[in-house]
Amino acid sequence: MVLMLAMLGTAQPSLLAFPAERPVFLREYSTNHYRVGAYFVSRLVFEAAVTFVQIALVVSRCIYFTALVLFV
């Protein structure tokens, strides 16, 4: 349950960033700086890396406190 909430918590800022970045995306897309697919793949890779780090921190904290409770 903790991991599911952590993953959903990392998705919220990503969803809120799209409307804010829309004018920049449209301007750069209209001047042929990149295609739509390239933009979304780059966003996906970046967000996946950030999510992986955040989930790794949550898992490590869960393991630490579980071991602390069980073995102390």
JOUR-V807629 format. One record per residue. N is the residue number from 1. RES is the residue in three letters. PHI is phi as a letter, one per 30 degrees, with the letter a starting at -180 (999 if undefined). OMEGA is omega in degrees with one decimal (NA if undefined). NEAR is the number of other C-alpha atoms within 8 Angstrom. Layout:
N/RES/PHI/OMEGA/NEAR, N/RES/PHI/OMEGA/NEAR
This chain:
1/MET/999/179.5/4, 2/VAL/d/-179.8/5, 3/LEU/d/179.0/9, 4/MET/d/178.2/7, 5/LEU/d/178.3/8, 6/ALA/d/179.3/11, 7/MET/d/178.0/10, 8/LEU/d/177.5/8, 9/GLY/d/177.9/8, 10/THR/d/179.7/10, 11/ALA/d/-176.6/8, 12/GLN/e/179.1/8, 13/PRO/d/178.7/8, 14/SER/d/179.6/9, 15/LEU/d/179.7/7, 16/LEU/d/-178.6/8, 17/ALA/d/-177.0/8, 18/PHE/d/178.4/8, 19/PRO/d/179.9/6, 20/ALA/d/-178.1/7, 21/GLU/c/-176.3/8, 22/ARG/e/179.6/8, 23/PRO/d/178.8/7, 24/VAL/d/179.3/7, 25/PHE/d/-178.7/8, 26/LEU/d/178.8/8, 27/ARG/d/-178.4/8, 28/GLU/d/177.3/10, 29/TYR/d/-179.0/11, 30/SER/d/176.8/7, 31/THR/c/175.7/6, 32/ASN/i/173.8/7, 33/HIS/d/177.0/7, 34/TYR/a/178.5/8, 35/ARG/c/-178.3/8, 36/VAL/d/-179.2/7, 37/GLY/d/179.4/6, 38/ALA/d/178.6/8, 39/TYR/d/-177.0/9, 40/PHE/d/176.2/8, 41/VAL/d/179.2/8, 42/SER/d/176.8/8, 43/ARG/d/-179.9/8, 44/LEU/d/-179.6/8, 45/VAL/d/179.4/8, 46/PHE/d/-179.1/8, 47/GLU/d/177.5/9, 48/ALA/d/178.6/8, 49/ALA/d/178.8/8, 50/VAL/d/179.7/8, 51/THR/d/178.7/10, 52/PHE/d/179.5/8, 53/VAL/d/-179.7/8, 54/GLN/d/179.0/10, 55/ILE/d/177.2/11, 56/ALA/d/176.9/8, 57/LEU/d/179.4/8, 58/VAL/d/179.7/10, 59/VAL/d/-179.5/9, 60/SER/d/176.6/8, 61/ARG/d/178.7/8, 62/CYS/d/179.9/8, 63/ILE/d/-179.3/8, 64/TYR/d/-177.0/8, 65/PHE/d/174.3/8, 66/THR/d/178.8/8, 67/ALA/d/178.6/8, 68/LEU/d/-179.1/8, 69/VAL/d/-175.7/7, 70/LEU/d/-171.3/6, 71/PHE/c/178.1/5, 72/VAL/c/NA/4
